[in-house]
Every structure is written in structure tokens, then in C-alpha cells.
Amino acid sequence: MKKVFFAALITLLPLIYFGFSLNETPAPQKKYVLVVHGGAGAIARDISKEEKKLILDGITEALNAGKAVLEKGGSALDAVETVIRLLEDNPNFNSGRGAVLSDEGLAELDASIMSGIDLSCGAVGNVKRVKNPISLARGVMEKSKHVLLVSDGAEKFAKEIGAELVDNDYFITEKMRQIYLNRKKEIDESKKGTVGAVALDLNGNLAAGTSTGGMMFKKTGRVGDTPIIGAGNYANNKTAGISCTGWGEKFIKNLIAYNVSALMEYKGYSLQKAVDETFTNSLSKNDGGLIAIDKDGNYSFYYNTQSMTRGLVTSEGKFE
């Protein structure tokens, strides 16, 4: 009997030493992923090398800034805000400075941001004097009881929390002014696009943000999908973070961003399958695109337009 006992004890010693578990698996390696878009549309095939470089430099700068946040253990929320602020300040994209103009010649800006941890979110619509709408959207999320503030009310709130305000002329570049004055019927938006970012941080949290100037010659007061949570933007740690770009009205009608998450949560779809089915069932050719990251760090770029400016950086060394 003693021999049997000692034989069993010797067999169990390695298990005792390594933690009593036959089924224990190694903890997953922590990783971060960041994807960025500069809008879906129709980049002209004859775009100049100089113009192309400006766009790619803008995306590269944004990726590097987001990477710097994430690799130091910063939050997905901080990374998304950092990236989008840079793109809002870059006149080569349709958000913040350089945004397209309404039928009255005004820059009217929309933005939203969302945390996948607890579905907290904030958004602003039709703001005309807020230098960085994405930061005001985060302010709405963290410093108010609301989700969406618009127009004068949003700007009053911006003053209350100390957000930087500028004259509307700050957003209007000479190029946009000339396009507006010339009333071109066919507008080349090859260097203009809604911007967005989605991040997964080292703690496994997701966040998504989107910012835009909307549509050229839109009716003054129009608000698109960008500040509508579930339409142009969504993040949930159970599923994925999604940022959309395209024909806003269609993204609102079909709740594109939320639909991707819902298919994953309720049907068990993979990220790519959910994205594919959402676009197949809900959108027509040339309606737009999206970027997304799921809770495991898988990512997706999808667009049915001629092009979509986009970029990616990961803790595993990818930088594209």
C-alpha cells in the first residue's frame, strides 16, 4: 500500500510544482492593434505623387502617434483620440481643418468616440467652432450625462469644459473655398475623407472614434452617421470596435457599425464574416467602407468604393 502511495505522490509532484492543474493553459500574450482610415471614396487614378505623399504621410504620422500610446500601455481610448486629433488638424482629410463645406459655405463638423469596456460614448454634431471635435465628443462622454450634443449647445458645453474654440474660417482652406465658390458639380474628393480609428490596447480593451466634415454642399444643419452611435461608430469588448466612412444616410438606416457587432454577439460570426454579410445585405456598391478590430486582435478593412485610405500597426511588428 505504501509503495502505491509513494508512486502516486511521485506522479503528482510535477503537477503540485506547476500549479495543480492538468488543464491550465498559458496566459495569452498581451498585444495591441491599431487601424486607421482616412475615408472611402474615389481617389483619382491620376493623383499626383505630391498629393499621394501628403495623404500617406498623414496616415503614417497618425499610426506612429497611436503606436506610441499603445506600446507604453496607454488606453485604446487615448490612442483613438490622439490619432483622430492629428487627422483633424491635417488639411488633407475631411475632418477639422480642411473639411468640406455646406451649401452656405460653412464647415460643420461631427465626431463620436466609444469605449468597449462599458459602452460609454459621446458625440457632437454640427459644431462650427470646436478645433478638435473628437476631444469634445470624449468630453460629452466623460463630463456630461448625455451621449450627443449638437450645434450651439455643444459649443456652449465646449466653453464650460475648456475645449479650444476657433473661428469657422480656421477650418476653411483656400482649396475648399475655391471649390465652394466655383460650385463644381463634380467634386474631386480624392484627398478628402472622413477619418476614424479603432484600437485594442494591452489590457484587451477596445475603442473606436470617427470624425468628419460631412458631404460637400450638404444642406446646412445636416448630420450624418459619424456622431450616431451604432451607425458610424461602435465598440464593445465582447465583440469588436468599428469605425465607418461613406454615405451617412445609408449607414444610419442600416445601423452598420452595430450590425457587425450584433452578428458577432448573437450569431457567433467571425469579424470578417459579420462585415461581409453586413455589406452584402445592407449596402450597395460605392456606399462606403469601415475598419474594425475584434476582441482577439483580428482586424478588417472593407470598402465597396473605388478606394479607402487606411493603415495598420500592431505589437507584432506590422506597420502598413
URBELVEN-V780070 format. One record per backbone hydrogen bond with DSSP energy under -0.5 kcal/mol. NH is the residue of the N-H (numbers start at 1). CO is the residue of the C=O. Records with the same first field share a line. If there is no record, write none. Layout:
NH->CO, CO
This chain:
5->1
6->2
7->3
8->4
9->5
10->6
11->7
12->8
13->9
14->10
15->12
16->12
17->13
18->14
19->16
20->15
22->20
33->200
34->313
35->198
36->311
37->196
38->309
41->307
47->44
52->48
53->49
54->50
55->51
56->52
57->53
58->54
59->55
60->56
61->57
62->58
63->59
64->60
65->61
66->62
67->63
68->64
69->65
70->66
71->67
72->68, 69
73->70
74->69
79->75
80->76
81->77
82->78
83->79
84->80
85->81
86->82
87->83
88->84
89->85
90->87
91->89
93->90
94->193
95->93
97->88
98->171
99->96
102->106
103->218
105->102
108->106
109->127
110->212
111->124
112->210
113->122
114->208
115->120
116->206
119->115
122->113
123->147
124->111
125->149
127->109
131->129, 164
135->132
136->132
137->133
138->134
139->135
140->136
141->137
142->138
143->139
144->140
149->123
151->125
153->150
154->150
155->151
156->152
157->153
158->154
159->155
160->156
161->157
162->158, 159
163->158
166->129
170->167
171->168
172->168, 169
173->171
177->173
178->174
179->175
180->176
181->177
182->178
183->179, 180
184->179
187->185
188->186
189->187
192->189
195->211
196->37
197->209
198->35
199->207
200->33
201->205
204->201
207->199
208->114
209->197
210->112
211->195
212->110
213->94
217->101
218->101, 215
222->219
228->225
229->227
230->233
231->228
232->225, 228
233->228
234->242
236->240
237->116
239->236
241->293
242->234
243->291
244->232
245->289
247->287
248->246
250->247
251->247
252->248
253->249
254->250
255->252
256->251
257->231
258->230
259->255
260->256
261->257
262->258
263->259
264->260
265->261
266->262
267->262, 263
268->264
269->263
274->270
275->271
276->272
277->273
278->274
279->275
280->276
281->277
282->278
283->279
286->304
287->284
289->245
290->302
291->243
292->300
293->241
294->298
295->239
297->294
300->292
302->290
304->288
306->41
307->41
309->39
311->36
313->34
314->318
315->32
317->314
320->312
